C-alpha cells in the first residue's frame, strides 16, 4: 500500500505549472559593438568636403563644382573698420534721395460754394454751404481741406560727403568677411566655407545652351548657398499697411550678392533667382552691401572682381 505522503507528492507534481521560459540574451561578444560601426562613420567623413586651413586674411577660391582650387589673399579694403554709424548714414541718404515729392491738389477740399454768415448770428465762424447750416471747406468739417497737408516743394535730399560715402562702402565690404555678421542677417551658408565666397572666373564665360537659371542653381548648390535662396523665396510676403496699395504690395528678402566683372552675362544665370543681385565692382555701395543699413550680406566675388578691389584705397 502506497504511503499517503507519496500520493500527495505525486498529485502536487501533476498539478504544478511549468516554469516560464526566460529570454536568453546573447552574450556581449555576439552583439555589434561601436568598433563594428566605425567603418560606416569613416565613409561619411570621406564624402564630406575637406578644405585646407587658411590663414587670417585669406580665403579659398572655389570652382564651379564647389571644390577648392587655391587660396588667395584678400585686398586691403577688407581690413577697414566696420563703422555702423557711417553705413546707416549712407543708406539713409540713398533712400532719401530716391523719394519722389508728393502733395495734394491746390484745390483739394475747396470745391464748395460757401459763405460766412457774419458776427452776431449765434453760430461759430465756420464757412457753411449757402442756404444751409452745414459746414464745409474748413479743415474741421467733413469734406474740407487738410490742415497741414504734405508739401510737394519739400526737399527730401540728404547730403553726405564723398569721403563719408567711400568710408561707408569700405566698412560694408569689410563686414562681408565676418561669419557672425553674415549669420546675424539670417543668411544660410555652410560652416566650412570661407567668406566672402570667391569663385573662379569661369562663371563669367559660362554660356549654357538652354536653361541658364538651371545652371546657376547648380553652381549655388555646389557652393552650399542654395538654402539661402530658398529662404528668400519662402520669406516673400505681403506688405503691411497702406503701402501695399501703392505699387509695392510684396516684400522680398535679400539673398546672395554676386560681384563679377561682366554682370550682364552672369545675370542670365542668377538674375531671376529671388533675392539675388548681380553687380560689377563699380556699382558697389553701402546700400547694396548692407540693405537696410544692416552690414554682413552674403557675397560671392569672382577672381577678376576681387582683383579690381586691390586698387581701392582702404
C-alpha positions as CSV (number, residue, x, y, z in Angstrom):
1,X,0.0,0.0,0.0
2,X,1.3,3.4,-1.0
3,X,2.3,6.0,1.5
4,X,-0.2,9.0,1.8
5,X,2.7,11.4,1.6
6,X,4.0,9.8,-1.6
7,X,0.4,10.2,-3.1
8,X,0.3,13.8,-2.1
9,X,3.7,14.5,-3.6
10,X,2.7,12.8,-6.9
11,X,-0.5,14.8,-7.1
12,X,1.4,18.0,-6.4
13,X,3.8,17.3,-9.1
14,X,1.0,16.7,-11.6
15,X,-0.8,19.9,-10.8
16,X,2.3,22.1,-10.8
17,X,2.6,24.7,-13.7
18,X,5.6,24.6,-16.0
19,X,8.2,27.2,-15.3
20,X,8.0,30.2,-17.6
21,X,10.7,30.3,-20.4
22,X,13.2,33.0,-19.8
23,X,14.5,35.1,-22.7
24,X,18.1,34.2,-23.3
25,X,20.2,37.3,-24.1
26,X,23.0,37.0,-26.5
27,X,26.5,37.3,-25.0
28,X,28.2,40.7,-25.3
29,X,30.7,39.3,-27.7
30,X,27.9,38.4,-30.2
31,X,26.3,41.9,-30.1
32,X,27.5,44.6,-32.5
33,X,29.9,47.0,-30.8
34,X,30.9,50.6,-31.6
35,X,34.0,49.3,-33.2
36,X,31.9,47.4,-35.8
37,X,30.1,50.7,-36.8
38,X,33.3,52.6,-37.2
39,X,33.8,51.9,-40.9
40,X,30.4,53.5,-41.7
41,X,31.3,56.7,-39.9
42,X,34.6,56.8,-41.7
43,X,32.8,56.7,-45.0
44,X,30.7,59.7,-44.1
45,X,33.8,61.7,-43.2
46,X,35.4,60.8,-46.6
47,X,32.4,62.2,-48.5
48,X,32.4,65.5,-46.7
49,X,34.4,68.3,-48.4
50,X,37.7,68.8,-46.6
51,X,39.3,72.1,-47.3
52,X,42.8,73.1,-46.1
53,X,43.0,75.6,-43.3
54,X,43.6,79.2,-44.3
55,X,45.5,82.0,-42.5
56,X,43.8,85.2,-41.3
57,X,43.1,87.4,-44.3
58,X,43.0,84.6,-46.8
59,X,40.1,82.8,-48.5
60,X,39.6,79.8,-50.7
61,X,38.9,80.0,-54.4
62,X,36.1,77.6,-55.4
63,X,35.4,76.0,-58.7
64,X,32.0,75.8,-60.3
65,X,31.7,72.4,-58.8
66,X,32.4,73.6,-55.3
67,X,35.9,72.2,-55.0
68,X,38.8,74.3,-53.5
69,X,41.1,75.4,-56.3
70,X,43.6,77.6,-54.4
71,X,43.9,80.2,-51.7
72,X,44.2,83.9,-52.2
73,X,44.9,87.0,-50.0
74,X,42.0,89.4,-49.5
75,X,42.6,93.0,-50.7
76,X,43.4,95.7,-48.1
77,X,39.9,97.2,-48.3
78,X,38.6,94.2,-46.3
79,X,40.7,95.4,-43.3
80,X,38.7,98.6,-43.0
81,X,36.9,99.4,-39.7
82,X,33.2,98.4,-39.7
83,X,31.6,101.8,-38.9
84,X,27.9,101.1,-38.4
85,X,27.2,104.8,-38.0
86,X,28.6,105.6,-41.4
87,X,26.8,102.7,-43.1
88,X,23.4,103.8,-41.6
89,X,24.1,107.4,-42.6
90,X,24.9,106.5,-46.2
91,X,22.0,104.1,-46.6
92,X,19.6,106.7,-45.2
93,X,20.9,109.3,-47.7
94,X,20.5,106.9,-50.6
95,X,16.9,106.1,-49.6
96,X,16.0,109.8,-49.1
97,X,17.5,110.9,-52.4
98,X,15.1,108.5,-54.2
99,X,12.0,109.9,-52.7
100,X,9.5,111.5,-55.0
101,X,7.9,114.7,-53.9
102,X,4.2,114.5,-53.4
103,X,1.3,116.6,-52.2
104,X,-2.4,117.3,-52.7
105,X,-4.1,119.3,-55.4
106,X,-4.1,123.1,-54.6
107,X,-8.0,123.0,-54.7
108,X,-8.4,119.8,-52.8
109,X,-11.4,120.1,-50.3
110,X,-12.3,123.6,-51.6
111,X,-14.9,122.8,-54.3
112,X,-17.8,124.3,-52.4
113,X,-20.0,127.4,-52.6
114,X,-19.7,128.6,-49.0
115,X,-20.2,131.8,-47.1
116,X,-19.8,133.1,-43.6
117,X,-23.0,134.4,-42.1
118,X,-21.1,137.1,-40.1
119,X,-21.0,138.0,-36.5
120,X,-24.0,138.1,-34.2
121,X,-25.8,135.1,-35.6
122,X,-25.1,132.9,-32.6
123,X,-23.1,130.3,-34.5
124,X,-19.4,129.6,-34.9
125,X,-17.3,131.3,-37.6
126,X,-17.3,128.3,-40.0
127,X,-17.8,128.6,-43.7
128,X,-21.2,127.0,-44.5
129,X,-22.9,125.9,-47.6
130,X,-25.2,128.6,-48.9
131,X,-28.7,128.3,-47.6
132,X,-27.8,125.6,-45.0
133,X,-26.1,125.4,-41.7
134,X,-23.7,122.6,-43.0
135,X,-20.1,123.5,-42.5
136,X,-17.7,122.9,-45.5
137,X,-14.2,123.7,-46.8
138,X,-12.7,124.4,-43.4
139,X,-10.2,121.7,-42.1
140,X,-12.5,120.8,-39.2
141,X,-15.5,120.0,-41.5
142,X,-16.5,116.9,-43.4
143,X,-15.1,117.0,-46.9
144,X,-12.9,120.1,-46.1
145,X,-9.3,120.6,-46.9
146,X,-6.5,119.2,-44.7
147,X,-5.0,121.4,-42.1
148,X,-1.3,120.6,-42.8
149,X,-1.0,118.5,-45.9
150,X,2.3,117.2,-47.4
151,X,4.0,119.9,-49.4
152,X,5.3,119.0,-52.9
153,X,8.0,121.6,-52.6
154,X,9.6,119.9,-49.5
155,X,13.2,118.9,-50.0
156,X,13.9,115.3,-49.0
157,X,17.5,115.2,-50.2
158,X,20.1,114.4,-47.5
159,X,23.7,115.3,-48.4
160,X,26.7,113.1,-47.5
161,X,30.3,113.9,-48.0
162,X,32.3,111.9,-50.6
163,X,34.7,110.7,-48.0
164,X,31.9,109.5,-45.7
165,X,30.3,107.7,-48.6
166,X,33.5,105.9,-49.5
167,X,34.3,105.0,-45.9
168,X,30.8,103.6,-45.5
169,X,31.3,101.5,-48.6
170,X,34.6,100.2,-47.4
171,X,33.1,99.4,-44.0
172,X,30.3,97.4,-45.6
173,X,32.8,95.5,-47.7
174,X,34.8,94.6,-44.6
175,X,31.7,93.3,-42.9
176,X,31.0,90.6,-45.6
177,X,34.0,88.5,-44.3
178,X,32.7,88.2,-40.8
179,X,30.6,85.0,-40.4
180,X,28.9,86.3,-37.3
181,X,27.6,89.4,-39.0
182,X,26.5,87.4,-42.1
183,X,24.7,84.9,-39.9
184,X,23.0,87.7,-37.8
185,X,21.3,88.9,-41.0
186,X,19.7,85.4,-41.4
187,X,21.8,84.2,-44.3
188,X,22.4,80.4,-44.6
189,X,25.7,79.1,-45.6
190,X,28.0,76.1,-44.8
191,X,30.2,76.3,-41.8
192,X,33.3,75.2,-43.6
193,X,33.1,77.8,-46.4
194,X,35.3,80.9,-46.3
195,X,33.7,84.4,-46.5
196,X,33.5,86.2,-48.8
197,X,32.9,83.4,-51.2
198,X,35.4,83.6,-54.1
199,X,34.7,81.7,-57.3
200,X,36.7,81.2,-60.4
201,X,36.2,83.4,-63.5
202,X,34.6,80.6,-65.4
203,X,31.2,81.7,-64.2
204,X,31.5,84.9,-66.4
205,X,32.3,82.9,-69.5
206,X,29.7,80.2,-69.0
207,X,27.2,80.1,-71.9
208,X,24.7,77.2,-71.4
209,X,22.8,76.2,-74.5
210,X,19.5,76.1,-72.6
211,X,18.3,76.5,-69.0
212,X,20.7,79.2,-67.8
213,X,18.9,79.6,-64.5
214,X,19.1,75.9,-64.0
215,X,22.9,76.1,-64.4
216,X,23.0,78.9,-61.9
217,X,21.1,76.8,-59.4
218,X,23.6,74.0,-59.8
219,X,26.5,76.4,-59.1
220,X,24.9,77.7,-55.9
221,X,24.0,74.2,-54.9
222,X,27.6,73.1,-55.3
223,X,28.8,76.0,-53.2
224,X,26.1,75.3,-50.5
225,X,24.3,78.6,-50.9
226,X,21.1,77.3,-52.3
227,X,19.4,77.2,-48.9
228,X,19.8,81.0,-48.6
229,X,17.9,81.4,-52.0
230,X,15.2,79.2,-50.7
231,X,15.0,81.3,-47.5
232,X,14.5,84.4,-49.6
233,X,11.8,82.7,-51.7
234,X,9.9,81.5,-48.7
235,X,10.1,84.9,-47.0
236,X,8.3,86.8,-49.7
237,X,5.1,88.3,-48.0
238,X,2.5,91.0,-48.4
239,X,3.5,94.3,-47.0
240,X,1.6,95.7,-44.0
241,X,-0.3,99.0,-44.1
242,X,-1.3,101.2,-47.0
243,X,2.0,100.7,-48.8
244,X,0.5,97.5,-50.4
245,X,-1.9,99.7,-52.4
246,X,0.8,101.9,-53.9
247,X,2.7,99.7,-56.2
248,X,4.7,97.8,-53.6
249,X,2.4,95.0,-52.4
250,X,5.1,92.4,-51.7
251,X,8.3,92.5,-49.7
252,X,11.2,90.3,-50.9
253,X,14.1,89.4,-48.5
254,X,17.6,89.9,-49.9
255,X,19.8,86.9,-50.7
256,X,23.2,86.4,-52.3
257,X,25.0,89.4,-53.8
258,X,27.2,88.3,-56.8
259,X,30.0,90.7,-57.8
260,X,31.6,90.0,-61.2
261,X,33.3,92.0,-64.0
262,X,30.7,91.1,-66.6
263,X,27.4,91.4,-64.8
264,X,25.3,91.2,-68.0
265,X,26.3,87.6,-68.7
266,X,26.0,86.3,-65.1
267,X,22.5,87.8,-64.8
268,X,21.3,85.2,-67.3
269,X,22.4,82.6,-64.7
270,X,21.4,84.1,-61.4
271,X,19.4,87.3,-62.1
272,X,16.0,85.5,-62.0
273,X,16.5,83.9,-58.6
274,X,14.6,85.5,-55.7
275,X,16.7,88.0,-53.7
276,X,19.8,87.5,-55.7
277,X,21.6,90.6,-57.2
278,X,24.4,90.7,-59.7
279,X,26.5,93.8,-59.9
280,X,30.0,94.8,-61.0
281,X,32.6,96.3,-58.6
282,X,31.8,99.9,-59.8
283,X,28.2,99.5,-58.6
284,X,29.1,98.6,-55.0
285,X,27.9,101.0,-52.4
286,X,26.7,100.8,-48.7
287,X,23.1,100.1,-49.6
288,X,23.9,97.2,-51.9
289,X,26.3,95.6,-49.4
290,X,24.2,96.4,-46.3
291,X,20.5,96.5,-47.3
292,X,18.5,98.4,-44.7
293,X,21.7,99.6,-43.0
294,X,22.5,96.1,-41.6
295,X,26.0,95.1,-42.7
296,X,27.1,91.5,-43.4
297,X,25.4,90.5,-46.7
298,X,26.3,87.1,-48.1
299,X,28.5,88.0,-51.0
300,X,30.2,86.0,-53.9
301,X,33.1,87.5,-55.7
302,X,34.7,86.3,-58.9
303,X,38.5,86.3,-59.1
304,X,38.6,89.1,-61.6
305,X,36.2,91.3,-59.5
306,X,38.4,90.6,-56.4
307,X,41.5,91.8,-58.2
308,X,39.8,95.1,-59.1
309,X,39.2,95.8,-55.4
310,X,43.0,95.6,-54.8
311,X,43.4,99.0,-56.4
312,X,40.9,100.6,-54.0
313,X,42.2,102.7,-51.1
314,X,41.3,101.3,-47.7
